[in-house]
């Protein structure tokens, strides 16, 4: 389905990013794995991805830093030749009620979750446009659609990703590049593992499908959006949330 394509996935060492990287590799795409911090999980994703017979490389990058991310993007293009698919998945949380949220915590989340999407899209834009069938997939959140108490910074960043997605879709459409967003609900990842059990139990009761999602279920939608099957879809936000945000 993605044979011969090259995909860049940010935050690809764990969770949703890892699942997307492996599912795209399984479908034939070469993979650039972007991570920050501990190298070991990224190397494990690289090893698993290569088992599908594709090329995979890892790159440490702070996506929130414009200059550093530019250097890494240029290196990836040099290593792979061209980029067809960009998945902006890297994200952090620093939750807290707005009355007590520090400026540093607000700014940090905006820098990674929103500015990071701008940085990577900006730096890969020419390569993706040259591909002729480019795909940009941004990972937003249902929090960016409906808001969430205790997540003013996170919800604002993910709402911003939606606005950025729609603008990118309009600006890049003339080059046959699509840009869409996926808005996950509660997904079983390291990020949600730290939630209090009471919050998890409440989620299971209030989600119409009565369970949290899996990273693989998000990855399935990402592969669809990266493939030719989605060639006439752009500027959309696809919720993958078990019906939580209807």
C-alpha positions in Angstrom: 0.0 0.0 0.0 2.9 2.4 0.8 5.7 0.6 -1.0 8.5 2.9 -2.2 7.2 5.8 0.0 9.3 7.4 2.8 7.5 8.4 5.9 8.8 10.6 8.8 7.1 10.1 12.1 7.8 12.4 15.1 7.6 11.0 18.6 7.9 7.5 17.0 9.8 5.7 19.8 6.7 4.9 21.9 2.9 4.9 22.0 0.9 6.1 19.0 4.0 7.2 17.0 5.6 3.7 17.4 2.4 2.0 16.2 2.2 4.3 13.2 5.8 3.7 12.3 5.5 -0.1 12.5 2.1 -0.2 10.6 3.6 2.0 7.8 6.7 -0.2 7.6 4.5 -3.2 7.5 2.8 -1.6 4.5 6.1 -1.0 2.7 7.1 2.5 3.6 10.7 3.4 4.5 10.7 5.0 8.0 12.5 7.9 9.6 12.0 7.6 13.3 12.2 10.9 15.2 12.6 10.7 19.0 14.0 12.7 21.9 15.7 11.4 25.0 16.3 7.7 25.5 17.7 6.1 22.4 16.9 2.5 23.3 13.2 2.5 22.4 13.9 4.2 19.1 16.5 1.6 18.2 13.9 -1.1 19.1 11.4 0.5 16.7 14.0 0.6 14.0 14.8 -3.1 14.5 11.1 -4.0 14.3 10.5 -1.8 11.3 13.5 -3.3 9.4 12.0 -6.8 9.9 9.5 -5.8 7.2 12.3 -5.4 4.7 12.3 -1.6 4.6 14.9 1.1 5.4 14.6 2.7 8.8 16.8 5.2 10.6 16.5 7.1 13.9 17.1 10.8 14.5 17.1 12.6 17.8 15.4 15.9 17.4 13.7 18.6 19.6 10.8 19.4 17.2 10.1 22.6 19.1 13.5 24.1 18.1 13.2 25.7 14.7 17.0 25.6 13.9 17.7 22.1 15.2 14.6 20.6 13.5 15.7 22.3 10.2 19.1 20.5 10.4 17.5 17.2 11.1 15.0 17.5 8.3 17.8 18.3 5.9 19.7 15.2 7.0 16.6 13.0 6.6 16.1 14.3 3.1 19.7 13.7 2.3 19.6 10.1 3.7 16.3 9.1 2.0 16.3 11.2 -1.1 12.7 12.4 -0.8 9.9 12.5 1.8 6.3 11.5 0.8 4.6 11.3 4.2 5.0 13.4 7.4 3.2 12.4 10.6 3.4 15.1 13.3 2.8 13.0 16.4 5.2 14.3 19.0 3.5 15.7 22.0 3.7 16.3 25.7 1.3 17.1 28.6 1.8 19.3 31.6 -1.7 19.2 33.1 -3.1 21.5 35.8 -6.0 23.8 36.4 -5.6 27.2 34.7 -5.6 29.0 38.1 -2.4 27.3 39.1 -0.8 26.6 35.7 2.6 28.2 35.3 3.7 30.2 32.3 6.5 27.7 31.7 4.1 24.7 31.6 1.8 26.5 29.2 4.6 27.6 26.9 6.3 24.2 26.9 3.2 22.3 25.7 2.5 24.9 23.0 6.1 24.8 21.8 6.2 21.0 21.3 2.6 20.2 20.4 1.9 23.2 18.1 5.1 24.9 17.1 6.7 21.5 16.5 4.0 20.7 13.9 4.8 24.1 12.2 8.5 23.5 12.3 8.5 20.0 10.8 5.9 20.9 8.1 7.8 24.1 7.2 11.1 22.3 6.8 9.8 19.3 4.9 7.4 21.3 2.7 9.5 21.5 -0.4 10.4 17.8 -0.4 6.8 16.8 0.2 5.5 19.1 -2.5 8.1 17.6 -5.0 6.7 14.1 -4.3 3.5 15.0 -6.2 1.4 12.8 -3.9 2.4 14.1 -0.5 0.6 13.3 2.7 0.8 15.3 6.0 -1.0 13.8 9.0 -1.2 15.7 12.2 -2.1 14.1 15.5 -4.5 16.3 17.3 -6.9 15.3 20.1 -10.6 15.4 21.1 -9.4 17.8 23.8 -8.7 20.2 21.0 -12.3 19.9 19.8 -14.2 20.0 23.1 -11.7 21.3 25.6 -10.8 19.5 28.8 -10.6 20.8 32.4 -7.1 20.7 33.6 -5.6 20.8 30.1 -5.8 24.5 29.0 -2.3 24.2 27.5 -2.9 20.8 25.8 -6.4 21.6 24.5 -5.2 24.9 23.1 -2.2 23.3 21.4 -4.4 20.6 19.9 -7.0 23.1 18.7 -4.2 25.0 17.1 -3.1 21.9 15.3 -6.6 21.6 13.8 -6.4 25.2 12.5 -2.8 24.6 11.2 -4.0 21.4 9.5 -6.8 23.2 7.6 -4.5 26.0 6.5 -1.8 23.6 5.4 -4.4 21.7 3.4 -5.5 24.9 1.6 -2.0 26.1 0.9 -0.6 22.7 -0.3 -3.5 21.4 -2.3 -2.2 22.9 -5.5 0.8 20.6 -5.3 -1.5 17.5 -4.8 -0.5 17.3 -1.1 -3.2 16.5 1.4 -3.1 17.4 5.1 -5.5 15.8 7.6 -5.7 15.5 11.3 -6.5 12.5 13.6 -8.1 13.3 16.9 -7.7 10.4 19.3 -9.8 10.1 22.4 -8.5 8.0 25.4 -5.8 5.7 24.1 -3.8 3.2 26.1 -0.3 4.8 26.1 2.4 5.7 28.6 0.7 9.2 28.7 -2.6 7.8 29.8 -1.0 5.2 32.1 -0.3 7.9 34.6 -3.9 8.9 34.9 -5.7 8.1 38.2 -7.6 4.9 38.1 -10.8 6.7 38.8 -10.3 8.8 35.7 -9.8 5.6 33.6 -12.8 3.9 35.1 -14.9 7.0 34.4 -13.7 7.0 30.8 -14.6 3.4 30.3 -18.1 4.1 31.5 -18.7 7.3 29.5 -17.2 6.2 26.2 -20.0 4.7 24.1 -17.8 1.7 23.1 -17.0 1.2 26.8 -13.2 1.0 26.4 -10.1 3.0 25.7 -8.5 2.8 22.2 -5.2 1.2 21.2 -2.3 2.9 19.4 -2.8 0.4 16.6 -6.4 1.7 16.0 -4.9 5.2 15.5 -2.2 3.7 13.2 -4.8 2.1 11.0 -6.3 5.5 10.2 -2.9 7.0 9.7 -2.1 4.4 7.1 -5.4 5.0 5.3 -4.7 8.8 5.2 -1.2 8.1 3.9 -2.4 5.8 1.1 -4.0 6.5 -2.3 -7.3 5.4 -0.8 -7.6 8.9 0.8 -6.5 10.9 -2.3 -9.6 13.1 -2.2 -9.7 13.8 1.5 -7.9 16.9 2.8 -8.4 19.4 5.6 -10.4 16.9 7.6 -10.3 16.0 11.3 -11.1 12.3 11.9 -12.0 11.5 15.5 -10.9 8.0 16.7 -12.5 8.1 20.1 -15.0 5.3 20.5 -17.8 7.8 20.1 -16.7 10.0 23.1 -17.0 13.3 21.2 -20.2 13.1 19.1 
